């Protein structure tokens, strides 16, 4: 499973998600790029950071948490 977290530098929710993934020893790529997160949010109608890509599909944090069983 390939996971990419598109986050923003000062986003506490982003930090909590990355911490949870680390605690569960789930490997992920962290892309901390505000502009990229905004672009993906607009494209996939995700209204808040982080945006999580799992095997090519994009999710908001609630959806990603369910898929990843966090």
C-alpha positions in Angstrom: 0.0 0.0 0.0 1.4 3.4 -1.0 0.4 6.3 1.2 1.1 10.0 0.6 0.1 12.7 3.1 -0.3 16.2 1.5 0.0 18.5 4.5 0.4 22.1 5.4 3.3 23.3 7.6 1.1 24.7 10.5 -1.7 22.2 10.4 -2.2 20.4 13.7 -4.5 17.8 12.2 -1.8 17.0 9.7 0.7 16.6 12.5 -1.7 14.3 14.5 -2.3 12.1 11.4 1.4 11.7 10.7 2.1 10.9 14.4 -0.7 8.2 14.3 0.8 6.7 11.2 4.2 6.6 12.8 2.8 5.1 16.0 1.2 2.3 14.0 4.4 1.8 12.0 2.6 2.7 8.7 5.0 3.8 6.0 4.0 7.0 4.2 5.5 9.8 2.1 5.0 13.3 3.6 4.6 16.1 1.1 4.4 19.3 3.2 3.4 21.7 0.4 0.6 24.1 1.0 0.1 25.0 -2.7 -0.1 21.3 -3.7 -2.6 20.5 -0.9 -4.8 23.4 -2.1 -4.6 22.2 -5.7 -5.6 18.7 -4.8 -8.3 19.8 -2.5 -9.9 21.8 -5.3 -9.5 19.0 -7.8 -11.0 16.3 -5.5 -13.4 18.5 -3.5 -11.6 17.9 -0.2 -12.1 21.0 1.9 -9.4 20.6 4.6 -5.9 19.4 5.1 -4.5 16.8 5.2 -5.3 15.2 1.9 -4.3 11.5 1.9 -3.5 9.5 -1.2 -3.8 5.8 -0.8 -2.9 3.7 -3.9 -3.8 6.5 -6.2 -7.1 7.4 -4.6 -7.6 10.7 -2.6 -9.3 11.0 0.7 -10.0 13.5 3.5 -8.8 12.6 7.0 -12.0 10.9 8.1 -12.2 8.7 5.0 -8.5 7.8 5.2 -8.8 7.0 8.9 -11.4 4.4 8.1 -9.5 2.9 5.2 -6.3 2.7 7.3 -8.2 1.6 10.4 -6.7 4.3 12.6 
